[in-house]
Amino acid sequence: MIRPAPTLTIKPQALPAALRELARVLGDSDALRLVGMHGGARVSVPKQARADHPLRMALGEEAFGKLVAEYAGETIELPKGDAYLRELRHDQVRQCREQGLTVDETAEAVGYSRRHVINIIGGHADGTDTLTMDMFEEAPAPKSYAGQANDPFGMSGSR
């Protein structure tokens, strides 16, 4: 049975102010595409929309037209959206699971591996390893008992 594509939403209040403004002008998906491609950079918006402009090729004609109409001749600072985009995708994983998608379907929908979806669901997507001991952590010294396997001659008590 083929399920319909999940309905994924973006929480505008979670967007940084500069990205919220871009989303207002371009729409959510085009703003995220622009920040995903050029985030952290300054972008000069031409005064007139040209068909061969790199931003037009990246955004498409309609979104590029909106960008030029709003910011013609300006240089805009695009926010670096790495942390937000990562949190957005993690939120989308949670939304997929709330809609009843399996782990495999969720991974396919958001573009993550199955293992990463499991980590996000389990709350370990921050990269912390909960299974490996810290190599530099001070471990308590093992107790030695005379006549035991770790002291076969019973000499530890006679010192």
C-alpha positions in Angstrom: 0.0 0.0 0.0 1.4 3.4 -1.0 0.8 6.2 1.6 0.3 9.8 0.5 3.2 12.2 1.1 3.3 13.5 4.7 2.1 17.0 5.4 5.1 18.8 6.8 4.8 22.3 8.3 7.3 25.1 9.2 6.9 27.0 12.4 7.4 30.7 11.4 8.1 31.8 14.9 11.1 29.4 15.0 12.7 31.2 12.0 15.5 33.8 12.5 14.2 37.3 11.7 16.1 37.6 8.5 14.9 34.2 7.3 11.3 35.1 8.3 11.5 38.2 6.1 12.8 36.2 3.2 10.0 33.6 3.7 7.5 36.5 3.7 8.8 37.7 0.3 9.6 34.4 -1.4 7.6 31.7 0.4 9.0 29.1 2.8 10.4 26.6 0.3 12.2 29.2 -1.9 13.6 31.1 1.1 14.9 27.8 2.6 16.4 26.9 -0.8 18.2 30.3 -1.1 19.6 30.0 2.4 20.5 26.4 1.9 22.5 27.4 -1.2 24.0 30.8 -0.2 23.5 31.0 3.6 26.1 33.1 5.4 26.9 35.1 2.2 26.0 38.5 0.9 24.0 38.4 -2.3 23.6 41.3 -4.7 20.1 41.5 -6.1 20.0 43.0 -9.6 17.9 46.0 -10.4 16.2 44.2 -13.3 15.5 40.5 -13.6 17.7 38.9 -16.2 17.1 35.4 -17.5 20.8 34.4 -17.1 21.3 35.6 -13.5 22.5 32.8 -11.2 19.9 33.6 -8.6 17.2 33.1 -11.2 18.6 29.8 -12.2 18.7 28.7 -8.5 15.3 30.0 -7.5 13.2 29.8 -10.6 11.5 32.6 -12.5 8.6 33.4 -10.1 10.7 33.5 -6.9 13.5 35.5 -8.6 10.9 38.0 -9.8 9.6 38.4 -6.2 13.2 38.8 -4.9 14.0 41.5 -7.5 10.7 43.3 -6.8 11.4 43.5 -3.1 15.2 44.0 -3.0 16.2 45.5 -6.5 19.7 46.9 -6.4 20.3 45.9 -2.8 22.9 43.6 -1.2 21.3 41.3 1.3 22.9 39.3 4.0 21.6 35.8 4.0 21.5 34.1 7.4 23.4 30.9 7.8 20.6 28.5 8.4 22.5 25.3 9.2 21.2 24.9 12.8 17.7 26.0 11.8 17.5 23.7 8.8 18.8 20.8 10.9 16.2 21.4 13.6 13.5 21.8 10.9 14.3 18.4 9.5 14.3 16.9 13.0 10.9 18.4 13.6 9.7 17.0 10.3 10.9 13.5 11.4 8.7 13.9 14.5 5.8 15.1 12.4 6.1 12.1 10.1 6.1 9.8 13.1 3.0 11.5 14.6 1.3 10.9 11.2 1.9 7.2 11.6 4.8 6.7 9.1 7.2 3.9 9.7 10.9 4.6 10.3 11.7 3.7 6.7 9.0 5.9 5.3 10.1 8.8 7.5 13.7 8.4 6.4 12.6 8.5 2.7 10.3 11.5 3.3 13.0 13.7 5.0 16.1 12.4 3.3 17.8 11.0 6.3 19.1 7.5 6.9 17.1 5.0 8.8 19.6 5.0 11.6 19.5 8.8 11.9 15.7 8.8 12.1 16.0 6.3 15.0 18.5 8.5 16.7 16.2 11.6 16.4 13.2 9.7 17.7 15.3 8.4 20.6 16.6 11.9 21.4 20.2 11.2 20.5 20.4 13.3 17.4 22.8 15.7 19.0 25.6 13.3 18.4 26.1 12.2 21.9 27.1 8.6 22.3 25.4 7.1 25.3 27.0 3.6 25.0 30.8 4.4 25.0 32.6 5.0 28.2 34.8 8.1 28.5 38.4 7.1 28.0 39.6 9.8 30.4 37.0 9.5 33.1 38.4 8.4 36.4 37.1 4.9 37.1 37.1 3.5 40.6 40.0 1.1 41.3 38.9 -2.5 41.4 38.8 -4.1 44.9 41.2 -6.9 45.5 40.3 -9.8 47.7 42.9 -12.2 49.0 42.7 -15.6 47.4 40.5 -14.3 44.5 41.4 -14.6 40.9 42.9 -11.2 40.7 45.2 -12.0 43.6 46.0 -15.7 43.3 48.7 -15.8 45.9 46.8 -13.9 48.5 49.5 -11.2 48.9 47.4 -8.1 48.7 46.3 -8.2 52.3 49.9 -8.7 53.7 51.3 -5.4 52.5 
